């Protein structure tokens, strides 16, 4: 092999702040707000510092991401939950969950503002005092009585929180807020967020008061009602084991074995907060007081369910005491979570059990879990998901606690059916997204107790399986995965995936992600999650219109590549591609095959491409992404034989150069052999096969890149073909055309058993491939590659050193300084401006 010494004309280092600029582009969704869910491929996963999140995502200089909490899971992921501020004031509904593994970003969930409105600074001052904002909110509500006016409840909140200064009286805090189901940067207004708890009529909500005008811009309800309907019988759960607490000659309904306690007290006016007592640990309360036992048992079992299945300690995972107020006659036929406690009220029909079914207890406490995790807003789709999550976990508590009572109707123990997870239509709820009974009005907080049927039916099918046709006319078939695995998937979405403004389509993606994390991306659990969501009209079934898999780039040359992906059964595919260091994608829509030929690329340049399935009814899968790097000018696509167990290329003779190569296991790189040829002259190339044992007939193809464009099968470049028999040399004639460009280029030889190969980029079964270099004189002249683009401002700030300089031998040391984190590409260019080598160094730290 000939040693080659290059004269180093130019060494350039191409830098791109992927971590700062491209991540901003990656997360940017519609209207200047982040995509709700962003997943990063392996080559995009950069090191993450939780205290540099603002800089990593390159957010507005006036904005920040404030770390609210971090939590690890048993799969090795760390989850950081942030909220966003602008000029140190929180942006309401902003939540960004950053997922990492082994210190690297794997994905993000939630909503943050990527591009703030240019006029926002004109709205950044307040004309109102906090007191004026509180007065405006109270006037707007106009309640007969407020919680802070009830001395008993004021006393209880101090006991409940352990804070002697605690009160229900409102506090006003500045936030950025806009009304609606998602953040809208153009509509964000500086507002006071005022928590007002009205006792009669009952309501608790955060009201948003425009800090300049005093106008009520919107509200966020905090009381999550169970909203039962119909008639019922007395609830009774039979003899159950409970824990209680002895004090002052009586037992109290206080279970101090669970966190800071499960505490069940009176909710009636005049007795609110008083203990239920018994002179014996064998509790036999009479009349409507029996409802306290059912509530105490139900909440205790719900705590145990969350602890036993998810290691969750109370609704906030901090062991906070669980207070239940029982038998308030003010709000009949209801139970609710008010933000800090549960209320289980009387029945209008007088049954002593009140509204205390075990699934109702699980339902209400799950509202607390949701409040502390995903924070799903209690309105419209996110509110329906909030309700559905509570129904799902409520039934799961029942099935876990009472395995002999497997009934999918909510409050079945009470004989008072308010919803049916197995058949939502029977209770006037939709079982298909936007289908029959879908509620699109503003009542019921946007239909939270109606549209929850979609999530409920999804969960029922995921657990039990089922088949049929939905309201869209789509047939479905789901194989149930059982309650235990389904619970884990749904819980993980609530804890680590969903955010306040998530919608049903986000819940589907969250469930797929959770199932993949727990059971593997190719697992049956992932497949059935997709099938169950398809059944309720959201997304396609497994294997139909999924994300394309198996992305690959083949036949890579210096100017092109063939992109391939799996066939998902989609109607069409959408392809995006770009140079890795560019922020602009080129889009190709309407592709009907599962491959696409790219051309017109630049040599030694890394490219990214991503593909998604476009399905019927306008649904699209997410993108899957892959990268590749084009070859240097003069290098070519790969080609090889898979097996040389029978034959291989033994010898090549051309114009006085003889190479005895022997068996190279399918491919031999002899580009160090440079053979001079003259345009217009005729030559014979002699080829000899080698055999492991018996000789065979072999077929030969010879290619030469006469126009030096990195492609070997342009017109006139398949220069010789023929067949040999046995061990003899075969001689194949060819003439170098006068149109051939002067300079160094490539020659490829393919030997194949069983027929001629006509594709210079093919991989085939039996035989071998060898590459050589030829240098042509007397042709049409030298053609050099296109020059590099001018450097960016970031690149100009780079520091680069070459040692020794000038380079006299075959090696050099390159030292560089980066002004910021990002991807690094090193390129070597020879004295003719040709790309000699490209080295992708990957993500590097500043």
N, C-alpha and C positions, 0 to 999 in steps of 0.2 A: 504494500500500500504506500502510495506516495505521500510524504508529509507536505502539507500546504501551509505557507505562511502568508497571511493577509496583511496588506498595508491598511492600517486603521484610519479611515478617512473621517468617520463620524460614528459616535456612539450616543444614542439617545435613550433617555429613560422617560417613558410615558406613564404619567400618574393620573389617576382619577379618584376624586374623593367620594368613592361609592358609599362609604359609611355615612357621609354627611349629605351629599347632594342626591345620589341615586336612591337612598332610603327614603328621602322626602318624596321623590317621584314615585317610589314603589307603594308608599302608603296612601298617596293622594287619591281620593275618590271624587265624587261629584260635589260641585258647589263649594270647593275649598275645604271640605271635611274629609277626614281619613276614611278609607274603606273600613267597614266593620270588622272584617277578618282578613288578615294578611299572613300567608305562610311563606317561609323562606326556604329555598332549595339549599342543598349542602354548600354549594359554592358561594352562596350569598350570606352565610351565617358567620357574622363577625363577632369578635369579642365584645362583651357588653359590660359596661360599668353602670350600676344603678343610679349613681349620682351624676352621670354625664348624659342622661337620657335626652335632655333638651338639645344638647349639641349633636348627639348621635343622629337624631331625627331632623336636625337642622331647622328647628322651629323659629318662629318670629322672635327677634331679640327681646321684645317686651313680654314674651310669653315664657312660661316655665312649666315643667312637669314635676309635681310634688308627690313624693312617694308616700302613699297612705298605708300600705302594708305589704309584706312579702310573705310567701308561704311556699313550702316545698311539698312535694308529694312522693309517694312510694316508688314512682317510676324514675326518679332522679331529676325531674324538672323543678326549676325554681320559677315562681310566678310573682311578678312585681305589679302591684296595682297602683296606678297614678291617677291624679286628677290634674286638670290644666288650670293655670292662672294667666291672666293678662293684666299687667301692671299690678301684680300681687293680689288680684281679686279673682276668686274662683269662677270658672266657667261652668255654669250649671249643666248637668247631664254629661259632662266630660268625664270619661273613664277610659283609661288605656291600660290594658293588661299585657305585660311584656313577658313572654315565655322564653326561658333559657334552659340549656342543658350543657353541662360541662363548661359553663361560663360563656357560651355562645348563644346569640339570638336564634330562636327557631321559628318565632311567629309573634304576631300581635293581634289583639282584639280590642274593639271599642271605638269610641268617637273622640277625636280631638280636632281642633281647628288647625289646618295646615296653612291656609291663607286667610288672614283676617281682613275684614272690609277696610278699605283705605280711609273711610270716614269715621272709623270707630273712635278715634281720639276726640272727635267733636261731641261724642256722647259719654265722655269719661269723667264728667263732674256731676256732683249731686247738689240739688237745690233743696232737698228735704232733709230733716233730721231723722234719726231712727224713731223717735217718739211720734213724729208726724206720720211716718210710714206705718207704724203699729196702729195708730188711730184710724188711718185710712183703711187698713185691712179689717179692723173690727167693725167699722161703720159699714163696709161692704157686706160683711156676713150678716150682721143684724140679728144675732142669736138672742134668745130669751135669757139664757144663762150660760156662763163659761166655766171651764173646769177650775180655773184659779179662784172662782168665787165659791167653790165648795170646800169648806174648811177640812172636812174629812179626807178629801182627795189630796189637798195640799199637804196634809200631814203624811199621807201614805207615800207620796212621791219622794218625800225626804227619807222615809224609812226604806223604800224600795231601792233608792239609789245610794243610800248611805251618805248623802250630802245634805247637811242641815240648811243649806241655802237653796236647795232645789225648789223649783216652782214651775207651775204650768203657765205662768204669765209669759206672754210672747217676748222674744228677743229678735231684733232686726239686724241682719247681716247683709253686707253688700255682696252681690254676685253679678255676673253677666248672664242674662237670660233672654231667651226668645220662646214664644209659645209655639207649640207644634210637637210632632213626634220625633224630631231630630234637631240637631244643632244647625242653625242657619246663620253664618257669619254676617250676612247683610242685615239680619233682623236682631242681632244681639243688642240688648239695651242694659245699661247700668241700672240695677234694680235692688231693692231691699227684699230679702227673703224672710218672711215673717211666719212663724209657726203658731197657728191659732187653733186651740182645742175648745170646741163648743160642746157643751153638755146637753143643751136642749134648744133646738133639735140637735141630735148628735152629728158632729162632723169634726174631723181633724185634717188639716191640710197646711202645706206651706204655700202662702200667697206671695206673689211676686209683684211688688209695687214699683212702678217707674220712678227712679230716683230724681228725675227732673220734673215730671208732671204730676205725680201722685196717682196716676191711673193704674188700675189692677190689670196687669198684663196676662196673668194666668195663675194656675194653681197646680199643686201636686198633692193628690190625696194620699194620706198616710193610713187611714183606717181601711183594712182589707176585710170586707164582709163576706160571709159564706152565702148569703142570699138564697136561703131555702124557699121552696114554694110548695103548696099543697097542704095535706093533712097528715097526721101521724098518730102513732100509739106511744104509750109510755116507754121510754128507753130504760133498759135494764141489762146490764152486762154480766149478771150472775156473780157468784162468789169469786173474788179475785184477791190476790196477795198484794198489799200496798205497804208503804213505809209511812210512819207518822212520827210525831215528835211530842214528848211528854213535857208539860209545863204547868205549874200551879194547879196540881191535882187533876188535870185534864190532858187528854191527848188532843193534838192539833193536826190539821192536814198540812203537815210540812215534812217533806221528804228531803232530809239533809244528806242523803247518800249520793245525790246527783248534783254535781257542780256546787253552786252556792244555794241550791235548794229548789224544790218544786213546791210552791206555796199557794194554797188554794184558800180563798177568803170570801166573805160575803160581798155581794155587789149591790145589795138593796140600799135605797136611800135611808139614811139614819143609821145603817149598820155597815156601810162600805168600809172594807178593810178589816172588819172584825173576824176573828177566827171561828171556824166551825170546830166544835169540840165534842168529845165523847169521854165518858167516865171509864170506858174500857177500850182496849186496842181492837176489840171486835166491834167494828163500827156498824151501827144499825140506825141510821138517820131516817126520820119519818117525813112524810109530806114532800114538798118540793125541795127540801134540803138534800134529798138523795142525789140530786143532780150534782152536788159538790163531790160526792164520791166518784161519780162517773167522770167528771172533769179531771179530778185528781189522778185517777187511774189512767185516763187517756193521755194526759200530758206527760205523766211519768213514763208510760210506755213509748211515747214519741221520743222523749229524751234518750231512752235506752236503745231505741231503733237507730237513731243517728249516731250514738256512741258505738254501738255494736257493729254497725255496718260501715261507718265512715270515720270512726274515731273523732266525731265532732262533739265538743263539750258545750252544750247549750246552743242557742240560736246564733250567738256571735263567736262561738268557739273559744270563749274566754270564761266559761262557767257561770255566766251571769244568771242570777236567780230568775226562775220562771213563775211569774205571778198570774194567777187566774182569779177573776172576779165573777162570781156565780150568782144568778137569780136576780139580776137587775130587771125590774118589770117595765122599765122605760122603753126599751127597744125590743119588742116582742119578736119571736120567731127568727132570732138571729144570733150569730156569734161573730166576733171580729177580733182582729189583732190591731192594736192602736199605735204601734211603734215601739212600745215598751212592755206591754202586757196583753193578756187574752181576756175576753169577756164572753161568758156563756150565759145566755139570757133565757127567759121563760118562753113557753109556748102560749100562743093566744088561745089554744084549745084547753089549756089548764093541765096538761099531762105533767106529772111531777118531775120527770127526767129532764125537762127543758131541752135545750139544743146542745147535747153533750155526747153524740155518737163518737166512737173512737176514731173513725175516719175524719170527723169534723175537728176533733182535737189535733190530729196529725196535720190536717189542712191548715188550721190557724197558726200553729207553731212554725210550719214551713214558710208562711208569709214572713215570719221573723228571720228565718234563714236567708230567704231571698233578699230581704231588706239589707242584710249585712254582707251579701256576696255580689250577685249580679246587679242588685238594685233595680230590677225591672220596673219601669214606670207603670203606675196602676191606671193605665188608660190605653184604649185602642189595642193594637196587636200586642205590644209589649205587656199591657195589662191582661189580655187574654192568656198570654203565656205565663204570667205571674199566677193567675188563677189555675191554669192547667197544672203547673208545677205543684201547687198545693193539693189539687185533687189527686194527682199521681202519687205523691208521697203520703197523702192521707190514706189512700187505699193500700199502699205498701205497708204502712204501719199496721193497718188492720190485718192484712194477710200474714205479716210477720208475727204479730201478737196473738192472733186467733186463727191459726191455719185451718180450722174446721169451718170457718165462715168466709168462703171465697165467693164473694158477690161483688160485681163491678158497679153496682148502683150506689151512688153516694147517699149516706145516712140510712142504709138498708136496715141497720140494727134498730133504728127508730121507727121503721116501717113508714118512712116519710121520704119518698124518692125525689130528690131535687135535680140530680144529673145521673147519666148512665154512660160510663166510659166505654162499654161494649156496644152501645147503640145510642149515640148522642141524639139522633133524629127523634127517638121516642120521647125525649124531653124538650123538643123544639130547638135543638142545637145542631150546628152543621157538623158533618163528619168529613167534609171535603172543603179545602180552602176555597173561599168565594163561592161555595156551592149552596145547596138548599139550606135555608135557615141562617145563612151568613148574615150577620147584623152589620149594617153600614151607617147607622145613625149615630147621634151624639149622646143619646141616653145610655144609662148603665156604664158611664165612663167610656163610651165608645164600644159597648158590647162585650165587656170583659167576662161576664157570666154566660154569654151566648157563644162567642167565638173560641172559648176555651175548649169546646168540643173537638176541635181539630187536633190539638195536642193530646187530648185524652184518648181519642181513638187511635192515634199513632202509637201511644204507649201500650194500649190494650193489644194491638196487633203485634207489636214487638215482643211482648211477653208470651202471648198465646198462639200467635200465627192466625192465618185466615186468608181467604181468597174471595174475589168478587169483582164488581165493576163499580167505580166511583161515579160521582156526579158529572165528571168530565167525559164519561164514556170510556175511561181507561180501565182495562182489566188489570188486576193485581194478584199477587200470590206472595204471602209472607210465611216463613217458617219461624215459629216462635223461639226465642233464645232463653226464655225463663225469666222469672222475677229478679233473681239475684244479679244477673249480669245487666239486665235492663236498668235496674236501680242505680248501679254503679255508673253507667253511661249518663243517665239523666242528672245524677248528682254532680258529676264532673262538669257538665255543661253549666250548671248553676254557679259552681264555685270558681271555675277557671276560664270559661269561654264567653258567657253572655254578659251584656252590659245594659245600662238603663234603656237605651233606645233600640235594642235588638228587635228584629222582626222574625216572622216564622221562617223565612228563607235562611236567616242567620242561624236559627235553631237547628235546621237540617245540617248545615255545615258544621256547627258545633258538635252535634251528635256523631257525625262521621269522624271528626277529629278525635273526639273522646274515645270512641270505639277503637280507632286505630292506635291511639296511645295505650289503651288498656289491653287490647287483644291482637294487635298487629294490623298493618294496612291491608293485607290480603285475607283477613279473617272472615269467617262466616258472620260474625257479629257486625262487621262493617257492611257486608252485603245485605243483611236483614234490616239494618237501619235504613239503608237506601230504599229497600223494597217497601218498608212501612211508611216512610215519608211519601213515596210515590203513591201509595194507596190513598193517602189523604190529599193528593193533588199538588204536592210540592216536590219538584224534581223528578228524575227518571229512576226506573228500577235499576238494580245492580246489573252491570254489564251493558246497559243501554244508556248511551249518552253520558257515560262517566268521563272523568278527566282522561284524556289520552295517556296511555302508559308507554313504556319502552321507547322513549324518544331517543333518536340516534341520528348522527350525521355521518353519512358514508360517501364514498367517491369524492372525498375532499381533495380539492386541487388548490392552486394559488388564487383562483378566480371564482370558484364555485363549490357546491356541495349538494348532495341529495339528502333531504330531511325525511325521516320516516317516523311513524308512530303507530300505535295499535289501532285496530279498527274497533270503534266503540258502538257502531250501529247508528251513528249520528247522521242527520240529513246532510249536513255540511260541516266543515271545520274552518276555523279562523286561525290564521298564522300571523304572529308578529315576529319581526326580526330586526336586529340592529347590531352595530359594532358595540362591544361590551362597554366601551368608554363613552358612548353616546347616551343622551337622555331621550332620544326620539326614536320611537318604534316605527317601522314600516309595516303596514297592515295589509294582509291578503285575505279577503273574505271569499266565501262560497266555494271552497275547495271540496271536491266530492271524493277524491281518493285519500288514502292515508299516507301520502308522500308528496313531496314538492321539490322541484329542482330550483335551487338558487343560483344565480349567475351575476356577473358584474361585481364580484367582491374584490377586496384588496388583499394582496399577499401578506403572509405572516401577521394576520390581524385576528384577534379573538372576537367571536360573534356570539350573541345570545339569541335563542329563538324559543318561543313559547306557543303552545297550541291548545285550543279548547274545542270542545264539541258544541255544536249548535243544533238544538233538538227541536222537536215539534212544539207548538204553542209558545214559541219565543224563549223557552228555557235554554240556558247555556250552562255548561259545566264550568268549573274553575280552570285556570291555566295550569299546565305542567310546563316546566322550563328546562332547557338544556343549553350547554355551551360547547363550542368547538373553535379551533383555530385553523385558519387557512394555511396551506403549505407555503414555504418559501418559493420564490420564482425559481424554477428549475427542479422543484420537488413535486411529487405527484401523489395521487390517491393510492391507497393501499390495495394490494392484490397479493394473494398467496394461495398455495395448495394446502389443503387440510391434512392430507396424508402423503408421506413419501415412503410408505412401507413397501411399495413395489418399485417405483421409479423416481428419478430425480434428474436435474440437469448436471451432466458430468463435465462438459467442456464447451467453451465458446471461442471461436477464432474469427477475427475481423481485422483486415488491413494490417497484418503483421503482429497484432496483439492476440496472445493466446492466454486464456484463463481456464485453468483446471479447478473447478469450484467444488465438486463433490456434493454430498448431501447436506443441505442447509435447512432441513426440516420444514420446507415449504416456501421459504423466501431467502434470497441471498442479496445483500447490499454490496454491489461492486462499483458504486459510483466513484470510488477513488481511482478506478481504472478509466483513464481519459483517452479516447481513440480519435485521432484527427481524420476528418473527411473533407473532401473538396466538392463544392457545389458543381453539378453537371457531370461528375464522374460516376461510373458504375462499379459496384462492389459485389462480392459474394460473402455472405455470412455463413459460417459452418458451425453446425450445432450437433452435439453428441449426447445421447441420453445415457444414464447409468441405471443399473437395476440391482435390486437386492438379491434376486435369484433368477427366475426365468425372464427373458426379454419379451417386450410387447411392442406393438405399434403405437407411436406417439404422434400427436398433432401439435404444431408449433405456430405461434403468432409473434411477429416482431413489430414494435411500434417505435417511431421517432418523432419527437416534438420539434418539428421543423420551424414552427412560428414562435416557439419559446413562450407560449402563453400558459404553461402549466397543465395543459390538456393533451392527452395522447391519442385521441381518436378523431381529430379534425380531419377534413378531407385530405387525402393523400398521405396521412400519417400512419396508417396500417400498411407498412412497407413490404412485408413478406409473410406468406403463410405456406405451410407444407406439412407433409407427413413423413415420418421416418419408420423404418422397420428394423427391429433388432438393435445391435450395438453400433451399427455403422454411422459415420458422419453424414448429415444431410446438408447440402449446399443450396442456399436460397439467394437468388440474385435481387438486387435493388439498385436504383439510381437516385442520387441526391438531387432534388430539383434546384434549379437556379433561383427559385423564389425563396429558398431556405434562408433564414436570417443567419448572419455571421455570429459566432460566439459559442459559448458552452450551453449545452442542452442535454436532454435525457433520452435514453433508449431502454425499452422494456422488452423482455423475452418471456413468453408464457409457454410452458410445455404441459399438455394435458392428455390424459388417457381417456379416449371415448368420444372425441370430437373436437373441432376447432373452438377456441375461446375468441369471442369477438368484442368483449368488453374489457378494456384495460384495467378496470377497477373491480373486477369480479374476484370473489373467493370461491374456489371450486374444490371438488372432492379429491381427485388423485392427480398429482403432478407438482410442479414447482414454478416459481417466478424468480427472475433475476433482473436487477437494474444496473445500468452502466451509464457512463458519461461520454458524450461525443462532443468534439469541437469542430465547427464548420467554418471553412474559409471560402472566399470567392463567391459568397452569396449576396443578399440584398442589403447587408449592413447590420449594425448593432441596434437592438431595440431594448431600452431600459424600462424599468417599472415606473409607475407613477410615484411622484414624490410624496413625502409625508405632509399631513396638514400642519398648519402653523400651530405653535404651542399655545396652550391656554394660559391664563394668568397664574393659575396654580402651578403649572409646570415651570413657569419662569422663576418661581421662588425655590425651585429645587437646587440642591447642591450636589455636584457629581465630581468624582475624582477617579482617574484611571492610573494604575501603577503596574509596571513602569510606563512612562510616557515620553517618547514614542514606544510603541510595542514592537519589540524586535523578534520575539520568539513566538511560540504557539499558545501562550497563556498570558492572562492579565487579571488583575484584581480590580473589581469595580466597587467603590464605596459611594454611598449616597445618603443624603439627608432628606427626610420627608417633612413638610410643614404640617401635615395632618394625616390621620388614618386613611387608608384606602387601598385599592388594587394597584399593583405595580406590574408593568410590562417593560422588559429590557429588549432593545433591538440593536443588532449590529449591522452596519451598512458598509459595503466596500467602496472602493474609489470610483466605481462606475455608477454609484447610486443604487446598487442592487441590494435587496434584503438578504443578508447572509445567514442570520440566525435570529430567532425570537424566543425569549424565555419568559413564560408567565410565572411570576413570583408569587401570585396570589395576594391575599389581604395582608398588609403589613401595618405595623403601628408607627405613629409619628416618632 
